[in-house]
Amino acid sequence: RAKDAVTAIEELPEHVEEVLKQSAAAIVEHVQNRLSEIRGLIRNTDVQDRDSQEHLREFVASLNSIPEIMWDSFTLQAAETRDIVRRRIDEVTQGLGEGST
């Protein structure tokens, strides 16, 4: 029973990371959908001069990078959170081990 509890505690950091990644994926998907709507509006904009057309193309291209930037940031934060949880668990288990001696 104690072994099962220790195993469950040791798996917590990975579970925390997975939950954070699932939440991040939902947010990124929502942003992608909204950006798709914005890109559609931009494509339907009638712009006559070439400079404005080029600026719109550049703008749309920069919009496309937003979800990737968000995902990279979220996954980095999830990994950092996993490591923090892992360290805290290690500290607690070490403290428990010292208390029993």
N, C-alpha and C positions, 0 to 999 in steps of 0.2 A: 504494500500500500504506500509506504513512504517512497519506494523507488518510483512508483507511478506518479506521485506528486512531484518528485524531483524532475522526472522526464517532462512533465507538463510545464513546469516552471522554466526549464531550459529551452523549451520550444516557444516561449512567449515572444522573444525578440523577432523571430521569423513571422509569427502570426501578426504582430504589430505592423511589421513592414508590409505584409501582404494586404492588410486592411487599408493602410495608407495608400498603397498603390492602386487598390480598387477604387477608392474615393477619388484619387487623382485621375484615373482613367475616365471616370464619369464626368468630372469637371472638364477635362480636355475634350471629350466627345461633345459636350454641350457647347464649348467654345468653337469647335470645328463647325458645328451646325450653324451657329450664329454667323461665323465668318463666311460660310458658304452663301448664306442669305445676303450678306453685305457684298460679296463678290458678284452675285447676280444683279444686285441693284447697280453696281458700278458698270457692269458690262452693258446694261440697258441704258446707260447714260449716253446721250448723244453729244460728243465733243468733236468739234470741227478742227481745231488747230492741232498740229502734230506735237507740239511741246506738251500740251495738256494730255494728249493721248499717251505719250511716253511716261508722263508723271503718273497717270492712272495705272499703267502697266507695272511700273515700279512699286506703286502703293499696293497693288494686288499681290505682287511677289513678296513684299514684306509681310503682308497679312498671312501668307502661307507658312511663314516661319514661326508664328506665334505659338501654335500648339506644341511644336517640337521644343521650343525654348521652355514652355511651361512644363512639359513632361520631364525634360532633363532636370529642371529645378526640383520638381516633386520627387523624382526617384532619388536624387541626391539627399534630400531632406529625409526621405523614408529610410535610407541606409544609415544616415547619421542617427536617426531616432532608434533604429534597431541596435546600433552600437552602444548608445547611451543606456538602453534597457538592459543589454547584455552586461555592461559594466556594473550597473546597479544590482543585478541578480548575482553576479560574481561577488560583489561586496557583501551582500546579505548572506549568501551561502558561506562565505569565508568567516563572517561574524558568527554564524550559527555553529560552524565547526570549532571556532576558538572558544565559544561559550560552553561547549560540551566537554572540553578537555580540562 
